[in-house]
Amino acid sequence: IGRLYQSNLKIHVRNDYAVERIAANRFLDSGDVAAGLKQLDMLGWVALDIGANVGSISLLMANQGASKIHALEPGPLISRLRNNVELNGLGDCIKTHNVGLAATDGHMFWAEDQSNLGNAHLVSSDSQLNLTASNTVFAADAMQKVPTCRLSHFVENEVEGPVDLIKVDVEGMEWEVLQSGLDVITHNRPVVVAETHRVASDM
């Protein structure tokens, strides 16, 4: 168990999970998304953590004063996310959702990159990805069926009040996720923090 981003919060750390090692590191790179988020006063904010992974950013948002965080993680990493929320006693603040966001409501397949544990992709089929220019490696039985919905539908059904911040890190599907909720962004004008991952997008 390590300290989360030099705060008083805690995070479970496995050495083979880069996201956990980074979150527990005593030194925070100035280019890290956490460094930027630590500059925001989120007191009372409602935030969406889309692609929450193990919950390091959700926990950081809570530490910055957010009153309600919806942490979305479609795959088995949801168990590590929930363990970290429980470790810090933040179940009332951080609500976890085992769902992925996509262009349509339905389902996709979740697969974890065996060369970078904790990183995963949502795909429509096992033949969708072009891995020729990537070192991404999937196990033979990697694909797990998971539910998906549009951002607009998720907010309509799960979120009370305005959305103040949307963080999206979904390995190349960021634009698809944001497009699925343009009405939410137009209406709420939230802070949007999105990864731009050209390698994953090309895949």
N, C-alpha and C positions, 0 to 999 in steps of 0.2 A: 504494500500500500504506500503510495507517494502523495505528496502535496500537489494539488492541482494549480498549475500556472502561478506558483508562488503565493497562493491564497491560503486560507485556513480550511478549505475544502479538501477532500481526499479522493483518490482514484485508485482502483485496482490496476496493477501494472504487470503485464507479461512481457518479457524481453523480446518475444517474437512479434509483438504488436507495436508497430512504429508509432501509431497515433497515441498510444498510452505512454510510451517512452518520452515522446515529445511533450505531452501534457504534464508529465512529472519532472521534467528537466528543470534544474535551477536557473538556467539561462534561457530567456525567451527571445528568439530572433525577431528583429524589428519588422521583418517582412511577413511574419506569421499572422494569420487572421486573428488569433487571440490577442496579439499586441494591439491591433486596431480596435477590437471590441472592448478592450480594457480602457479605452479612451472615452467610451460612451457612458453617460449616466442613464441607466435604463429603469430608473425608479418607476414602478407601476406599469411598466410596458407589458404588452402581450406579444410573444415572439413565437415564430415557427422555426424549428431546427429540422430542416428537410435533409435527410441523409445524416441522421444523428450519430450513427456509428455507435461507439461505446458511451457517448454522452458527455464527452469533455467540454464541448461548446455549450451544451444545455446547462451544465453545471456552472460554467463561467457566466452565462447570462443571468442565472439566479444570483450569483455572487455580485453582479453589477446592479442588482435591484429589480430585475424583471419579476412581475407578480405571477405570471402564468406563462409557461413554456410548453408548447406542444412539440414533442420530440418524435419524429417519424423515422422508423428503421424497419424495412420490410423483411429482412432475413433473420437468421438465427442470432446475429449480433444483438438482437433485442434483449437477450438474457443478460449480456454483459452491461448493456445500458441500464437495465432495471436494477442490477446489482449495485451499480455506482450511484443511482438515485437513492436506493435504500441505505447505502453506506453513509450518506450525508443527511438522511432524514428529510428529504425534499419531495416526498411523494405528493404533498398538497400543492406544491409549486410546479413540478414537472410532471406532465401527463404523457405517458408513452403510448405510441400507436404502432402496431405491427402491420404497416401498410406502406406501399410505395406510391409516389405521385408520377403520373404519366399523362400522355395526351388523351387517353380514354379511360373510362371506368372498365374494369375487368380483371385481367391477371397478366403477369409476365413471369419470367424465370430469373431467379437470383443465383448468382455464382460468385464465389469468393476467389480472388487471385491468390494462388498458392505461393507465388513469389513475393507477395506483399500482403500478409494476413491483415484482415480488417478492411482492405479495399475490395469492393465487390461491384458487380455490374448487373443491371436489369436488361434482359433481352427478350425478344419475342420468341426466339427459337435458338437451338444450339448451333445453328449454322449462320446466325446473323452477324457475328463478330468477324472482322478481318484482323487476324493476329500476326500477319506477315511482318509488320513493322513494329511489333511490340514484344516485350519480354513477359507479357502476362501469361500465366499458366493456370489452367483449370484442371481439376481432378476429373477423372472419367465419369463420375457420377455427380458432378458439381451442381447441375441445374435443379433448383427447388422452386416449385410453383408458389407464387405469392400474390396477394390481392393488390390491385392498383386503383387509384381514382384520380380525378382531375383536382387541381389545387382549388378551383372555385367551389367544387362540391365538398371538398374536405372542410373548407372554412365555413361554408353554409351549414354543415351538419355538426361540426365539432367545436367551433370557436365562438365564444361570446364576446361581443364588443369589438372595437377596432383592432386591427393588426398593426403593430408599431415596427416590427422588424421581421424580415424573412432572410434566413441564412439557408443557402442551398449548395450542397456539395454532393453531387450524384454521378461522378465519373463520366462526364460527357453528355448527360441528359439535361443539363441545367436549363438550356433555352426551351426545351420541350416542356419542362415543369413550369417555367415562368409563363410561357404562352398559355398554358392550361388555366391560368388564373389572372389574366390581364385585367379583368374586371375588379378583382380584389386589389391589385396594385393601383389601378386608376382611382378607385374609391377611397382607399386608405392612405395612399402615398407613404408606404413604409420605407424605412431604411432597408435596402436590399444588399446583401453580401453574397456574392456568387462566385464559385470557382470557375475559371476558364481553363479547361483541360484539353488542349489540342490533340494530344496523343490519344486520349480516350474518345474524343469526338471522332477522330479519324477511324478508330476501330469500329 
